[in-house]
Amino acid sequence: MTKKRTPESLFEHISQDNEVLKEFKHHSWRVMYLSAMLGKKTGYYSDDLRIAALLHDIGKMALSKEILFKPGRLNSMEKTIVETHCHIGNRIVRKELGKTLVAEYIRDHHENWDGTGYPRGLTGENITIEGRIIRICDSFDTMTYDLRNYSKVKKTREEAFAELRECSWSQFDGNLVESFIELLSHIDLPENWYHNFDSKFLENVYGYINKPEDFL
């Protein structure tokens, strides 16, 4: 009998075997942790949100590493190719895991509040709130801790907060931005979790959390 595939086993299998996803592995863990905390704070924590945050970049496994890791600005065609990763991730999760809600949240995690995002150009509350949560957490990690490509322009936490606020109600749900900033303003995230897998974090994320401090 074939063992049933879990989201975690799918993630581990692909991130070990696929060169692109190896580079995104720690970023994916951090986005999962942050999204779960923000989801709990705002009343939208669920296992589907946690899984979608973990797998939000899974569609990038189908893309060229030369494009994804290009040091300069992408041209129009390259940008269009990168934008397909939301749709590809949506399809992978539906087919491999049969998780419709998780797939929807992955599909929505690059939509912008004002309709300028992708892949469908949704606006406002037409975007799943889980997709909006992942959008904020993904952006924060990219700005502050994802050293894969961004070490030269890495922002401080305060600079990232300022950019999130500046882009509120254009890229991001402004109410969720304020909740996110309030959450992290009262939490000292441990340095080691940015670069290493932390089993204690994972243990805590699996359950329904009573308060944000339970993650730490």
N, C-alpha and C positions, 0 to 999 in steps of 0.2 A: 504493500500500500504506500502511495506517495504521501510524504509528510506535508501537511497543510502549510502553505507559505504564510508567514506573518509579516507585518510591515517592517519589523526590526530585522528579520532574517533577509528580507528583500534588500533593505538598505545596506546591511553588512556585506551581503554577497556582491552587490553591484559596486559598492564603494571600495571593496578590496580588489576587484577584478578590472574595474574601469579606471583608466588613468585620469580622466577628467574628474570623475566623482571623488577620487582619492583627494584631489586638491580642495574639494568643497566639503569634505567630511566634517571637520571640526566646526566650520561655519554652520553646517546643518544642525549639529547638536546644539550650538549656542542659540540659534533661532528657535529651536524647539523649546529650550528652557525659557527664553524670554517670552515667547508666545503663550506658553502655559501659564506663566506668572501673570501676564497682562489679561489673559482670558479669565483667570480666577478672580482677579481684582474687579473686572467689569461684569462678572456673572456669566461669561460665555465659555468657561473652561469645559472641555469634553475630550474624550479620547480621540475623536475625529479631528479636533483642532490640533492636538499634540502630534498625531500621525502626519497630518498635512504639513505642519511646520517642519517635521523631520524630513519629509520627502519632497519639500517644495521645489528643489532643484533637480529632481530625478530626471526630468526631461532633457537636461544638459548632457546626459550620457550619449545622446544621439548627435551631438554637435561636434564640430571640429575644434580640437584644442588650439589650433593655430588662430582661429577666430576668437575663441573664448579668452585666451590669454594674450591676445594682441596688445602690445604696450601702448600703441597710439590710438587715435580716434577711429571708430569703425566707420566704414563707408555705408551707403544706404542699403546695399544688398546684404552686407554682413550684419547690419542691425536687424534687418527683417528676419534673417536666419536665426539670430539669437532670440528674437521675440517668439519664435515657434516653441520654445522649451515649455511654456505654460500649457500649450495644447498637447504636446507630446507627453508631458507628465500626467495630464488629465487622462489620456488614453491608456498609459501604462498602468496606472492605479486602478482604473475601471476593469481592465482586462485581467491583471495579475492578482488583484486583491478583492475585486468586486465591491469596493467601497465608494459608493456614489457621492456621498457628502464630502469625503476626503478629496476626491477628484475635483469637485466643484471649488473647494477652497484653494487647491493648488492652481486651478485654472484662473482664479480671480486675484492671485497675489501680486500681480503687476498692474491691476486696474487703478486708475487715478480718480479721485473724487469728482474732478471736473470733466471727466470723459476723455482725457488725453492719453490714457493708458492703453494696455493691450492685454489679451488678444481681441476683446470684443468692444472696447470703447464704452464700457458701462459707466454710469454716473451715480454718485451719491449712494443712497440706500439700496439701489439696484445691485450693488456689489455686496456679496455676503460679508457679514461683519467679521467672520473668521478670516476671510481673505484680506480685509482691511487691517486686522490685527497682525497677520503675518507680514504684510507690506511694511508696517512701521518697524517691526522687530528686525526684519531682513535689512532694511535701510540703515537702521542704527548700527547693526553689527558690521555692515559693509563700511560705514563711515569711520568706525572707531577701532575695530578689532580684527577685521579680516585682512591679515597681513599678506595674503597671497598676492594681491596686486596693488594694494593701496598704502604701502608703508610710507611712500613719499608724501602722501596727502592725508595721513591719518589724523583724525580730529580728536580733540579732547571730548569728554562726556558733555561738558557745557557747550562747546561748539556744535556738537551733534544735536543737543536739545534746541539750540537756537535755529538750526537749519530745519529741524522737524516743525518748529513753530512757524517759521517763515513759509513753509510749504503746506501748512494747514489749510484745508478747504480748497486746495488746488490738487496736490498729490494725495494728501492724507486726510482722514477723518479727524477734524480738530479736537473733538471731544476725546477720542481715543489717544491722541497725542498728549493731551493734558493728563490723562490717567496714567499713561506710560511714564511721563516725566515725574509725576508725583510718586509713582511706585519706585523708580530707581533712585529718586532723591533720598529715600529712606533705607536703601539697601546698599551695603558695601559688597559688591560682587568679588569673590575670591579670584586672585590673579591667575591661579593655575588652571581654572576651567576654560580659559581662552585658548589654551594650547594642548590640553590633555583631557582624555576622557575621565570623568569623575563618577565612579559608581554610586556614590552617595547621592549626587544630584539625580541620577537616573532612578534610583529607588524611590525618591520622593516624588518625582514627576509622574510615576506610574499611578499613584493614588490621587484621590480628590483631596486637595490641599485645604486646610482650614484657614491659613493665613500665609502671606507671602514669605514670612520668615521661615516657614517649614521647608523651603527649598534649600536653605543654607545651613 
